[in-house]
């Protein structure tokens, strides 16, 4: 196992304070707290949402794809913070590398930490190779970073609920990867690691991404950032090629600028509240529907597929054998380990 060199003490390993617009009258214990993953999960399959958020059932063990994404995010975060603090490129690169190694050893499944996995695309040597390539690829762009890895809690309104007064507050949470400036334009920046080939169609899909639009809304409302632009950084997760004809490391990174009009941001707000209302209705009637479709098999298969496919009388036993219970604490990245096999 590769050991991380010590991280410089002037670079905080913790997250910044949560930015929020919550009044003292809001009771967080009674409010509905949602993030992009929960919203996407409910829209894709209500029963998957039910397994995770209502019944707190999760698969045993850690998952490689989100663990790899978290590690890459961490390394890039510390690199950026170090640059903001005035460190040289070389020094910041070393600081980010140390943070990536520490995050990798903490978040990846045990099998990925074995020497036999050295040639895997999600091995630690390959993570460091991609991290190094990312930092060197974007260094000439001369980005100015205003915010890095900002957790937020955004009050987005009320829905009808089974509570005194008949309404329930809805709070949308998440973490903004960065707010940066480039060529006199301010962007909300989002990092996306993927095993899929980076092409225009893949990048264009983020124009309708629940998370990215939400980060932009939060940046405007909570940070006072005057922008309607986002900049996606796609990071291709692929093992090192064996021939000279394969893609060069610079081809592992693609950018996409996205713009939304104010009415489109308002539309996101409205549909997020509508989804929250439907979640509340399912909680009241208990009728969580299964997808019975492509979401069961997409991206290698839903982590709950075996559970949903099992006879009803055997599901309790299957939960005891292959699953465990865990409770989500909002704004903790590590919960993504339990939520989805998607890379983030």
C-alpha positions as CSV (number, residue, x, y, z in Angstrom):
1,X,0.0,0.0,0.0
2,X,1.4,3.4,-0.9
3,X,1.8,5.7,2.1
4,X,0.9,9.4,1.8
5,X,3.6,11.9,2.7
6,X,2.5,14.3,5.4
7,X,0.1,17.0,4.3
8,X,1.3,20.6,5.0
9,X,-0.3,22.0,8.2
10,X,-1.4,25.2,6.4
11,X,-3.8,23.4,4.2
12,X,-7.0,22.5,6.1
13,X,-8.2,18.9,5.6
14,X,-11.7,19.8,6.7
15,X,-14.5,21.4,4.7
16,X,-15.3,25.1,4.9
17,X,-18.2,26.2,6.9
18,X,-21.6,25.5,5.4
19,X,-23.1,28.5,3.6
20,X,-26.8,28.7,4.2
21,X,-29.9,30.9,4.1
22,X,-31.8,29.2,6.9
23,X,-33.8,31.2,9.5
24,X,-34.0,30.4,13.2
25,X,-37.6,29.4,12.7
26,X,-36.7,26.4,10.5
27,X,-36.7,23.1,12.5
28,X,-34.2,20.9,10.8
29,X,-35.5,17.8,12.5
30,X,-38.9,18.4,10.8
31,X,-37.7,19.7,7.4
32,X,-37.1,17.6,4.3
33,X,-33.4,17.7,3.4
34,X,-32.5,16.6,-0.1
35,X,-29.6,16.6,-2.4
36,X,-29.0,15.9,-6.1
37,X,-28.4,12.1,-5.6
38,X,-31.6,11.7,-3.6
39,X,-33.6,13.6,-6.1
40,X,-32.2,11.7,-9.1
41,X,-32.7,8.4,-7.3
42,X,-36.3,9.1,-6.5
43,X,-37.0,10.1,-10.1
44,X,-35.3,7.0,-11.4
45,X,-36.8,4.5,-9.0
46,X,-38.9,5.2,-6.0
47,X,-38.1,1.8,-4.4
48,X,-34.4,2.5,-4.5
49,X,-35.0,5.8,-2.7
50,X,-37.1,3.9,-0.2
51,X,-34.4,1.2,0.5
52,X,-31.8,3.9,1.1
53,X,-33.5,6.9,2.6
54,X,-36.5,5.4,4.4
55,X,-35.3,1.9,5.4
56,X,-31.6,2.8,5.6
57,X,-30.5,-0.4,3.8
58,X,-27.2,-0.2,2.1
59,X,-24.9,-2.8,0.4
60,X,-22.0,-4.1,2.5
61,X,-18.5,-2.8,1.7
62,X,-17.2,0.2,-0.3
63,X,-17.6,0.8,-4.0
64,X,-14.7,1.5,-6.3
65,X,-16.2,4.0,-8.7
66,X,-17.4,6.6,-6.2
67,X,-14.4,6.0,-4.0
68,X,-12.1,6.8,-6.9
69,X,-14.1,9.9,-7.7
70,X,-14.0,11.1,-4.1
71,X,-10.2,10.6,-4.1
72,X,-9.7,12.5,-7.3
73,X,-11.9,15.3,-6.1
74,X,-9.8,15.5,-2.9
75,X,-6.5,15.6,-4.6
76,X,-7.6,18.4,-7.0
77,X,-9.2,20.3,-4.1
78,X,-6.0,20.4,-2.1
79,X,-4.0,21.3,-5.2
80,X,-6.3,24.2,-5.8
81,X,-6.3,25.3,-2.1
82,X,-2.5,25.3,-2.0
83,X,-2.3,27.4,-5.2
84,X,-4.7,29.9,-3.6
85,X,-2.5,30.0,-0.5
86,X,0.4,31.1,-2.7
87,X,2.3,27.8,-3.1
88,X,4.3,27.1,-6.2
89,X,2.8,24.7,-8.8
90,X,5.3,22.0,-7.8
91,X,4.6,22.3,-4.1
92,X,0.8,22.4,-4.6
93,X,1.0,19.3,-6.8
94,X,2.8,17.5,-4.0
95,X,0.2,18.6,-1.5
96,X,-2.7,17.4,-3.6
97,X,-0.9,14.1,-4.3
98,X,-0.6,13.5,-0.5
99,X,-4.3,14.3,0.0
100,X,-5.3,12.0,-2.9
101,X,-3.3,9.1,-1.5
102,X,-4.9,9.5,1.9
103,X,-8.4,9.7,0.5
104,X,-7.8,6.7,-1.7
105,X,-6.6,4.5,1.2
106,X,-9.6,5.7,3.2
107,X,-12.4,5.4,0.6
108,X,-11.5,2.5,-1.8
109,X,-12.5,-1.2,-1.3
110,X,-9.7,-3.3,0.3
111,X,-9.2,-5.3,-3.0
112,X,-8.2,-2.1,-4.7
113,X,-5.4,-1.6,-2.2
114,X,-3.7,-4.8,-3.1
115,X,-0.6,-4.9,-5.3
116,X,-2.4,-7.2,-7.8
117,X,-4.6,-4.3,-8.7
118,X,-1.8,-2.1,-9.9
119,X,-2.9,-2.4,-13.6
120,X,-6.5,-1.6,-12.9
121,X,-7.9,1.7,-14.2
122,X,-8.9,2.6,-10.6
123,X,-5.5,1.7,-9.1
124,X,-3.6,4.2,-7.0
125,X,-0.8,4.6,-9.6
126,X,-3.3,5.3,-12.3
127,X,-5.2,7.8,-10.0
128,X,-1.9,9.7,-9.5
129,X,-1.1,9.6,-13.2
130,X,-4.5,11.1,-14.1
131,X,-4.3,13.6,-11.2
132,X,-0.9,14.8,-12.4
133,X,-2.2,15.0,-16.0
134,X,-5.2,17.0,-14.9
135,X,-3.2,19.6,-13.0
136,X,-0.7,20.1,-15.7
137,X,-3.4,20.2,-18.4
138,X,-5.3,23.1,-16.8
139,X,-2.4,25.0,-15.3
140,X,-1.9,27.1,-18.5
141,X,-5.5,28.3,-18.5
142,X,-4.7,30.6,-15.6
143,X,-7.9,30.2,-13.7
144,X,-8.6,32.5,-10.8
145,X,-10.4,30.6,-8.0
146,X,-12.9,32.5,-5.8
147,X,-14.3,29.5,-3.9
148,X,-13.3,25.9,-3.6
149,X,-15.4,23.0,-2.2
150,X,-18.1,25.0,-0.6
151,X,-20.9,23.0,1.2
152,X,-24.3,24.7,1.2
153,X,-27.8,24.4,2.6
154,X,-30.3,26.2,0.5
155,X,-33.8,26.8,1.6
156,X,-36.0,26.4,-1.5
157,X,-39.6,26.6,-0.1
158,X,-42.4,24.7,1.5
159,X,-44.5,21.7,0.5
160,X,-47.7,20.3,1.9
161,X,-46.9,17.8,4.7
162,X,-48.3,15.8,7.5
163,X,-47.0,18.2,10.2
164,X,-48.5,20.9,12.4
165,X,-49.6,23.8,10.1
166,X,-49.8,21.5,7.1
167,X,-46.5,22.6,5.5
168,X,-43.0,21.3,5.6
169,X,-39.8,23.2,4.8
170,X,-37.5,21.9,2.1
171,X,-33.7,22.3,2.2
172,X,-31.5,21.5,-0.7
173,X,-27.9,20.6,0.2
174,X,-24.7,19.9,-1.8
175,X,-21.1,20.9,-2.3
176,X,-19.9,23.3,-5.0
177,X,-16.6,22.1,-6.4
178,X,-15.4,25.5,-7.3
179,X,-16.3,29.0,-8.5
180,X,-13.6,30.2,-10.9
181,X,-12.9,33.1,-13.2
182,X,-11.6,32.8,-16.7
183,X,-11.3,35.4,-19.4
184,X,-13.4,37.9,-17.4
185,X,-16.3,35.4,-17.0
186,X,-17.2,33.7,-13.7
187,X,-18.2,30.0,-13.7
188,X,-19.5,27.4,-11.3
189,X,-17.0,24.6,-11.9
190,X,-17.9,20.9,-11.5
191,X,-15.5,17.9,-11.8
192,X,-16.9,14.7,-13.4
193,X,-14.9,11.5,-13.5
194,X,-16.2,8.8,-15.8
195,X,-15.2,5.6,-17.6
196,X,-17.2,6.6,-20.6
197,X,-15.5,8.2,-23.6
198,X,-15.5,12.0,-23.3
199,X,-17.5,13.3,-26.3
200,X,-19.8,16.2,-26.9
201,X,-22.9,14.1,-26.3
202,X,-21.7,13.1,-22.8
203,X,-20.7,16.6,-21.9
204,X,-24.0,18.1,-23.3
205,X,-25.9,15.9,-20.9
206,X,-25.0,18.1,-18.0
207,X,-27.1,20.9,-19.4
208,X,-30.0,19.0,-17.7
209,X,-28.1,17.9,-14.6
210,X,-29.9,18.3,-11.3
211,X,-26.7,18.7,-9.4
212,X,-25.0,21.2,-11.6
213,X,-28.0,23.5,-12.0
214,X,-28.5,23.3,-8.2
215,X,-24.8,24.4,-7.6
216,X,-25.3,27.3,-9.9
217,X,-28.5,28.4,-8.1
218,X,-26.8,28.0,-4.7
219,X,-23.8,30.0,-5.9
220,X,-26.0,32.9,-7.0
221,X,-28.3,32.9,-3.9
222,X,-25.8,32.0,-1.2
223,X,-22.5,33.3,-2.4
224,X,-23.8,36.3,-4.4
225,X,-22.0,35.1,-7.5
226,X,-23.4,36.9,-10.5
227,X,-23.3,34.2,-13.1
228,X,-25.5,31.8,-15.1
229,X,-22.5,29.9,-16.4
230,X,-21.1,26.5,-15.4
231,X,-17.9,24.9,-16.6
232,X,-17.8,21.1,-16.6
233,X,-14.4,19.4,-16.4
234,X,-14.8,15.8,-17.7
235,X,-12.0,13.4,-16.5
236,X,-11.7,10.1,-18.3
237,X,-10.8,7.2,-16.1
238,X,-8.8,4.8,-18.2
239,X,-5.7,2.8,-17.4
240,X,-2.3,3.7,-18.9
241,X,-2.1,2.6,-22.6
242,X,0.5,0.1,-23.7
243,X,1.1,1.5,-27.2
244,X,2.1,4.9,-28.6
245,X,-1.0,5.0,-30.7
246,X,-3.4,5.3,-27.7
247,X,-4.7,8.6,-26.5
248,X,-2.3,11.0,-24.8
249,X,-2.9,12.1,-21.2
250,X,-4.2,15.5,-22.4
251,X,-7.0,13.8,-24.2
252,X,-8.3,12.5,-20.9
253,X,-9.7,15.9,-20.1
254,X,-12.5,17.8,-21.8
255,X,-14.4,21.0,-20.8
256,X,-17.9,22.2,-21.5
257,X,-19.3,25.7,-21.0
258,X,-23.0,25.7,-20.2
259,X,-25.4,28.7,-19.8
260,X,-28.9,28.9,-18.4
261,X,-31.4,31.8,-18.6
262,X,-33.0,32.9,-15.3
263,X,-36.3,31.2,-16.3
264,X,-34.5,27.9,-16.7
265,X,-33.0,28.2,-13.2
266,X,-36.5,29.0,-11.9
267,X,-37.8,25.9,-13.7
268,X,-35.2,23.8,-11.9
269,X,-36.4,25.3,-8.6
270,X,-40.0,24.5,-9.3
271,X,-39.4,20.9,-10.4
272,X,-37.2,20.3,-7.4
273,X,-40.0,21.3,-5.1
274,X,-42.5,19.2,-7.1
275,X,-40.3,16.2,-6.6
276,X,-40.1,16.9,-2.9
277,X,-43.9,17.0,-2.8
278,X,-44.1,13.6,-4.4
279,X,-41.6,12.2,-2.0
280,X,-43.8,13.5,0.8
281,X,-46.8,11.9,-0.8
282,X,-45.0,8.5,-1.0
283,X,-44.0,8.7,2.6
284,X,-47.7,9.3,3.5
285,X,-49.1,6.4,1.4
286,X,-46.2,4.0,1.4
287,X,-46.6,3.1,-2.2
288,X,-43.0,3.2,-3.5
289,X,-43.0,1.9,-7.1
290,X,-40.2,-0.2,-8.6
291,X,-38.7,0.9,-12.0
292,X,-38.8,-2.6,-13.6
293,X,-36.7,-1.1,-16.4
294,X,-33.3,0.2,-17.5
295,X,-32.4,1.6,-14.2
296,X,-32.2,-1.9,-12.8
297,X,-29.3,-2.8,-15.1
298,X,-27.7,0.5,-16.0
299,X,-24.0,1.1,-15.1
300,X,-23.4,-2.5,-14.1
301,X,-26.6,-2.9,-12.2
302,X,-28.4,-1.3,-9.3
303,X,-27.0,-2.2,-5.9
304,X,-30.6,-3.2,-4.9
305,X,-31.4,-5.3,-8.0
306,X,-30.8,-8.6,-6.2
307,X,-33.0,-7.4,-3.3
308,X,-35.9,-6.3,-5.5
309,X,-35.6,-9.4,-7.7
310,X,-35.8,-11.8,-4.7
311,X,-39.1,-13.4,-3.6
312,X,-40.8,-11.2,-1.0
313,X,-40.4,-13.8,1.8
314,X,-36.7,-14.0,1.2
315,X,-35.8,-10.3,1.2
316,X,-35.5,-10.0,4.9
317,X,-32.9,-12.8,4.9
318,X,-31.1,-11.3,2.0
319,X,-30.8,-8.0,3.8
320,X,-29.2,-9.8,6.8
321,X,-26.7,-11.5,4.5
322,X,-25.7,-8.8,2.0
323,X,-26.7,-5.5,3.4
324,X,-26.4,-3.4,6.5
325,X,-28.0,-0.3,8.0
326,X,-26.6,3.2,7.8
327,X,-28.0,6.7,8.3
328,X,-27.1,9.6,6.0
329,X,-25.7,12.7,7.5
330,X,-26.2,15.6,5.0
331,X,-23.1,17.0,3.3
332,X,-21.0,14.0,4.0
333,X,-19.3,12.8,0.8
334,X,-18.8,9.3,2.1
335,X,-22.5,8.5,1.8
336,X,-22.0,8.4,-1.9
337,X,-20.1,5.2,-1.3
338,X,-23.4,3.6,-0.3
339,X,-25.7,5.3,-2.7
340,X,-24.7,4.5,-6.3
341,X,-22.2,2.8,-8.5
342,X,-22.0,6.0,-10.7
343,X,-18.8,7.8,-10.8
344,X,-19.1,11.4,-9.6
